Amino acid sequence: EMPWQSLQRNVLQYHNSKGIQVMDLALAISERVPTQYQNTSLFQSAKYHWPIPEYEDWSDAVDEMARDYGRPTQEWQSLVFQNAPAHSQILGGIRKPMARGNGTVLSYQRYPGSVAIQMMSRYFVSRQIQQLNLTQSYDWFVVTRTDHFYMCPQNWTQIVTRNVPGTKSNVKQNAAPATQHSPSSVVWLPLGEDYHGYNDRHVIASSTMIHKVLNIYPQLLFHLPGYVSTRRNPEWLVQRMWQAAGIQVRLDHSENEDPATAPPEEPPRQVQRFPRTMFTCAAPGDVRSGLGRMNGAIKEGVQVKYMREYQASRQTCRRPWWHRLIGRKG
């Protein structure tokens, strides 16, 4: 409950100047949620419930996506299974048929990890947004995780409307104007945890950008299947697929760099950063989280997965200027 209450308190309960709630919660979560979780604050707060199917083999989910796109399932399977190395991270959760006898698969090789599960879950969210025509009802989408703890308020409206490097308000009057991006074309990520790419565990995107942000696997498997031959990590995949979708990224950035300090002659990027206020966590003793080894409990009463996330969030939440930015006294 503690992480979910922090989401409620520090993200969902923000209101605009007229006192009207500006956020609705869509809960995209496994269809096999234990009964005891279904009466929690997380479920009670959700306006939308989108159960995500559980697959023994997530290639079945990719087959479903292929049918959505009108593509033969054999097409992606042939291209991917021929090119992917045996230990490919970016196919984690998919099983490759290894031997056939009389038309029957005799054995499988399962790619390690869970990247296919993560990326297909994003695709299912994108599909729900499209089917419900939610881009006509909402201007912005905040895609995050249920295992994030928010240490202090995150007023996303203040984040997306602040001065973006390269926009008119931030360009010197006598300088050559940089290529400008409208606020709605900018994708926002918290700083850090990038690992030579982009970490999209928490992302803010407008209605015009949300499908490009979420549809990593359609871009990979239907347009750029050659990328499966790489041994790179999922953060690298997100960055390259966003670039392929037409989102301007910077491929040589430092993962903790604040873009506000970038040289003035550098063209502005569509992916911008804001200080981190959330970290990945699990309840003490929770063996179902799938997060692997934890770093122990902290004073907030949860276990931390990535200590750098926790430390960065603490640092942000102690800064008076962050509270001024979000409209609250620190």
C-alpha positions as CSV (number, residue, x, y, z in Angstrom):
1,E,0.0,0.0,0.0
2,M,2.8,2.5,0.8
3,P,4.0,3.0,-2.8
4,W,0.4,3.2,-4.0
5,Q,-0.4,5.8,-1.4
6,S,2.6,7.8,-2.4
7,L,1.3,7.8,-6.0
8,Q,-2.1,9.0,-4.8
9,R,-0.6,11.7,-2.5
10,N,2.2,13.0,-4.7
11,V,1.0,12.5,-8.3
12,L,-2.7,11.8,-8.7
13,Q,-4.1,14.3,-6.2
14,Y,-2.7,17.4,-7.9
15,H,-5.3,19.9,-9.0
16,N,-5.2,22.8,-11.4
17,S,-5.8,26.4,-10.4
18,K,-9.6,26.0,-10.7
19,G,-9.6,23.1,-8.3
20,I,-10.5,20.5,-10.9
21,Q,-8.8,17.2,-10.9
22,V,-6.6,16.8,-13.9
23,M,-5.5,13.2,-13.7
24,D,-7.3,9.9,-14.2
25,L,-5.6,6.6,-13.4
26,A,-5.6,3.7,-15.9
27,L,-4.4,0.5,-14.3
28,A,-2.7,-1.9,-16.8
29,I,-1.8,-4.9,-14.7
30,S,-1.7,-8.7,-14.9
31,E,-5.0,-10.5,-15.3
32,R,-3.8,-12.8,-12.5
33,V,-3.7,-10.3,-9.7
34,P,-4.2,-12.0,-6.3
35,T,-7.6,-11.3,-4.7
36,Q,-6.2,-9.5,-1.7
37,Y,-4.8,-6.7,-4.0
38,Q,-8.1,-6.0,-5.7
39,N,-9.5,-4.0,-2.7
40,T,-6.4,-1.7,-2.3
41,S,-6.3,2.0,-2.9
42,L,-4.6,1.4,-6.3
43,F,-7.6,-0.5,-7.7
44,Q,-10.1,1.8,-6.0
45,S,-8.5,4.9,-7.6
46,A,-8.5,3.6,-11.1
47,K,-10.9,4.9,-13.7
48,Y,-9.8,2.3,-16.3
49,H,-8.8,-1.3,-15.7
50,W,-6.9,-3.0,-18.5
51,P,-5.9,-6.5,-17.6
52,I,-2.7,-7.7,-19.3
53,P,-2.8,-11.3,-20.4
54,E,-0.2,-13.7,-19.0
55,Y,1.6,-15.9,-21.6
56,E,3.7,-18.9,-21.1
57,D,5.4,-17.9,-24.3
58,W,5.3,-14.2,-25.2
59,S,5.8,-14.9,-28.9
60,D,2.0,-15.6,-28.7
61,A,1.5,-12.0,-27.7
62,V,3.7,-10.9,-30.6
63,D,1.6,-13.1,-32.9
64,E,-1.5,-11.2,-31.7
65,M,0.3,-7.9,-32.4
66,A,1.2,-9.1,-35.9
67,R,-2.4,-9.9,-36.6
68,D,-3.4,-6.4,-35.4
69,Y,-1.0,-5.0,-38.0
70,G,-2.2,-7.4,-40.7
71,R,1.2,-9.1,-40.8
72,P,1.8,-12.9,-41.1
73,T,3.1,-14.3,-37.9
74,Q,5.7,-16.4,-39.8
75,E,7.3,-13.1,-41.1
76,W,8.5,-11.8,-37.7
77,Q,9.4,-15.2,-36.4
78,S,11.6,-16.1,-39.4
79,L,13.5,-12.8,-39.3
80,V,13.9,-12.6,-35.6
81,F,14.7,-16.2,-34.8
82,Q,17.3,-16.3,-37.6
83,N,19.2,-13.2,-36.4
84,A,18.8,-13.1,-32.6
85,P,21.7,-14.4,-30.4
86,A,20.8,-17.1,-27.9
87,H,21.1,-14.8,-24.9
88,S,19.4,-11.7,-26.4
89,Q,18.0,-9.5,-23.6
90,I,15.6,-7.6,-25.9
91,L,13.6,-10.8,-26.6
92,G,13.3,-11.9,-22.9
93,G,10.2,-13.9,-22.3
94,I,9.9,-15.2,-25.9
95,R,10.5,-18.9,-26.6
96,K,12.2,-20.0,-29.8
97,P,11.2,-23.4,-31.2
98,M,14.4,-25.5,-31.5
99,A,13.4,-28.8,-33.1
100,R,10.4,-30.1,-35.0
101,G,9.2,-33.7,-35.5
102,N,6.3,-34.5,-37.7
103,G,5.2,-30.9,-37.5
104,T,5.4,-30.8,-33.7
105,V,7.8,-28.6,-31.7
106,L,10.0,-30.9,-29.5
107,S,11.9,-28.2,-27.6
108,Y,12.2,-24.5,-27.0
109,Q,14.9,-22.0,-26.1
110,R,13.6,-19.2,-23.8
111,Y,15.4,-15.9,-24.2
112,P,16.5,-14.6,-20.8
113,G,14.9,-11.7,-18.9
114,S,11.5,-10.0,-19.4
115,V,12.0,-7.3,-22.0
116,A,9.4,-8.8,-24.4
117,I,6.9,-8.8,-21.4
118,Q,7.6,-5.1,-20.7
119,M,7.4,-4.0,-24.4
120,M,4.3,-6.0,-25.2
121,S,2.6,-4.6,-22.1
122,R,3.4,-1.1,-23.5
123,Y,1.9,-2.1,-26.8
124,F,-1.3,-3.3,-25.1
125,V,-1.6,0.0,-23.3
126,S,-1.1,1.8,-26.6
127,R,-3.8,-0.3,-28.2
128,Q,-6.2,0.5,-25.4
129,I,-5.6,4.2,-25.8
130,Q,-6.2,3.9,-29.5
131,Q,-9.4,1.7,-29.2
132,L,-10.9,4.1,-26.6
133,N,-9.8,7.2,-28.6
134,L,-8.2,8.6,-25.4
135,T,-5.9,10.9,-27.3
136,Q,-9.0,13.0,-27.9
137,S,-9.9,13.1,-24.2
138,Y,-6.5,13.6,-22.7
139,D,-3.7,16.0,-23.6
140,W,-0.9,14.2,-21.7
141,F,-0.1,10.7,-20.5
142,V,2.2,9.7,-17.6
143,V,3.3,6.1,-18.0
144,T,4.8,4.7,-14.8
145,R,5.0,1.6,-12.7
146,T,3.0,0.3,-9.7
147,D,6.3,-0.4,-7.8
148,H,7.4,3.2,-7.7
149,F,7.6,5.2,-4.5
150,Y,7.1,8.9,-4.9
151,M,9.1,10.7,-2.2
152,C,7.6,14.2,-2.8
153,P,5.0,15.9,-5.1
154,Q,5.4,15.7,-8.8
155,N,3.4,18.4,-10.6
156,W,3.6,17.1,-14.1
157,T,1.9,20.2,-15.5
158,Q,4.7,22.4,-14.2
159,I,7.3,20.0,-15.7
160,V,5.9,20.0,-19.2
161,T,5.3,23.8,-19.3
162,R,8.7,24.9,-18.0
163,N,11.3,26.5,-20.3
164,V,12.7,23.8,-22.6
165,P,16.2,24.5,-23.9
166,G,16.0,26.0,-27.3
167,T,12.5,27.4,-27.2
168,K,11.9,31.1,-27.7
169,S,12.0,32.0,-24.1
170,N,15.4,30.4,-23.6
171,V,17.3,31.6,-26.7
172,K,19.4,34.7,-26.4
173,Q,17.9,37.6,-28.4
174,N,21.0,38.0,-30.6
175,A,21.7,34.3,-31.0
176,A,20.7,32.3,-34.1
177,P,17.4,30.7,-33.3
178,A,17.7,26.9,-32.6
179,T,15.2,24.4,-34.1
180,Q,12.2,24.7,-31.8
181,H,10.0,21.9,-30.5
182,S,6.5,22.7,-29.3
183,P,5.9,21.5,-25.7
184,S,3.5,18.8,-26.9
185,S,6.3,17.2,-29.0
186,V,8.7,16.8,-26.1
187,V,9.0,13.6,-24.2
188,W,10.0,13.9,-20.5
189,L,12.0,11.4,-18.5
190,P,13.5,11.6,-15.0
191,L,17.3,11.8,-14.8
192,G,19.5,8.8,-14.4
193,E,19.4,5.0,-14.7
194,D,19.9,5.1,-18.5
195,Y,22.6,2.6,-19.1
196,H,23.7,3.9,-22.6
197,G,20.1,4.6,-23.7
198,Y,16.9,5.8,-22.1
199,N,15.1,4.3,-19.1
200,D,11.4,4.6,-19.7
201,R,10.2,3.2,-16.3
202,H,8.6,6.7,-15.9
203,V,7.7,8.8,-19.0
204,I,5.5,11.8,-19.7
205,A,4.3,12.2,-23.3
206,S,1.6,14.2,-25.0
207,S,-1.3,12.8,-27.0
208,T,0.6,13.4,-30.2
209,M,3.6,11.4,-29.0
210,I,2.3,8.6,-26.8
211,H,2.0,5.9,-29.5
212,K,5.5,6.6,-30.7
213,V,6.8,6.3,-27.1
214,L,4.9,3.1,-26.4
215,N,5.2,1.1,-29.6
216,I,8.8,-0.1,-29.3
217,Y,8.1,-3.6,-30.4
218,P,6.1,-2.9,-33.5
219,Q,9.0,-0.6,-34.6
220,L,11.6,-3.3,-33.8
221,L,9.9,-6.5,-35.1
222,F,8.0,-5.1,-38.2
223,H,10.4,-2.4,-39.4
224,L,13.9,-3.0,-38.0
225,P,14.2,-6.7,-37.2
226,G,17.9,-6.6,-37.9
227,Y,18.4,-4.9,-34.6
228,V,17.6,-8.1,-32.8
229,S,21.1,-9.3,-33.7
230,T,22.6,-7.0,-31.1
231,R,23.5,-8.0,-27.6
232,R,22.5,-4.6,-26.3
233,N,20.2,-3.8,-23.3
234,P,16.6,-2.6,-23.3
235,E,17.6,1.0,-22.5
236,W,19.6,1.1,-25.7
237,L,16.6,-0.5,-27.6
238,V,14.2,2.2,-26.3
239,Q,16.5,5.0,-27.5
240,R,17.1,3.6,-30.9
241,M,13.5,2.7,-31.6
242,W,12.4,6.2,-30.5
243,Q,15.0,7.6,-32.9
244,A,13.6,5.3,-35.7
245,A,10.1,6.6,-34.9
246,G,11.2,10.2,-35.6
247,I,11.9,11.3,-32.1
248,Q,15.1,13.4,-31.9
249,V,17.4,11.9,-29.3
250,R,21.0,12.5,-28.3
251,L,23.0,9.3,-28.6
252,D,26.1,10.3,-26.7
253,H,24.5,11.8,-23.6
254,S,25.6,11.3,-20.0
255,E,22.9,9.6,-18.0
256,N,23.0,12.1,-15.2
257,E,23.3,15.2,-17.4
258,D,20.8,18.0,-16.9
259,P,20.0,19.3,-20.5
260,A,19.7,22.8,-19.1
261,T,23.5,22.8,-18.9
262,A,24.0,21.8,-22.5
263,P,26.0,24.1,-24.8
264,P,23.8,26.8,-26.3
265,E,24.8,25.9,-29.9
266,E,23.5,22.3,-29.4
267,P,20.2,21.7,-31.2
268,P,17.4,21.1,-28.7
269,R,16.2,17.5,-28.2
270,Q,12.7,16.1,-28.1
271,V,13.7,14.0,-25.1
272,Q,14.1,16.2,-22.0
273,R,14.9,15.4,-18.4
274,F,13.6,16.5,-15.0
275,P,15.0,15.7,-11.5
276,R,14.0,12.3,-10.2
277,T,11.5,12.1,-7.4
278,M,10.6,8.3,-7.5
279,F,12.4,5.0,-7.0
280,T,11.6,1.3,-7.6
281,C,10.7,-0.6,-4.5
282,A,9.1,-3.7,-3.0
283,A,7.4,-4.5,0.3
284,P,9.7,-6.1,2.8
285,G,9.7,-9.8,2.3
286,D,7.8,-9.6,-1.1
287,V,9.1,-12.5,-3.2
288,R,6.5,-12.0,-6.0
289,S,7.9,-8.7,-7.2
290,G,10.2,-10.2,-9.8
291,L,12.8,-7.5,-9.1
292,G,15.5,-9.8,-8.0
293,R,18.0,-8.8,-5.2
294,M,16.9,-5.8,-3.2
295,N,19.1,-3.4,-1.2
296,G,17.3,-3.7,2.1
297,A,14.6,-1.7,3.8
298,I,14.7,2.1,4.3
299,K,13.0,4.5,6.6
300,E,10.0,4.8,4.2
301,G,9.2,1.2,5.1
302,V,10.0,-0.4,1.7
303,Q,12.9,-2.2,0.1
304,V,14.9,-0.4,-2.6
305,K,15.9,-2.0,-5.9
306,Y,18.3,0.7,-7.3
307,M,20.0,2.7,-4.6
308,R,21.0,5.5,-7.0
309,E,17.3,6.1,-7.7
310,Y,16.6,6.4,-4.0
311,Q,19.5,8.8,-3.4
312,A,18.7,11.0,-6.4
313,S,15.1,11.2,-5.3
314,R,16.1,12.2,-1.7
315,Q,18.4,14.9,-3.1
316,T,15.6,16.3,-5.3
317,C,13.0,16.3,-2.6
318,R,15.3,18.2,-0.2
319,R,15.8,21.1,-2.7
320,P,13.8,24.3,-2.1
321,W,13.8,25.1,-5.8
322,W,12.0,21.9,-6.7
323,H,9.2,22.8,-4.3
324,R,9.0,26.2,-5.8
325,L,8.8,24.7,-9.3
326,I,5.9,22.4,-8.4
327,G,4.1,25.3,-6.6
328,R,4.5,24.1,-3.0
329,K,6.6,25.5,-0.2
330,G,9.5,23.4,0.8
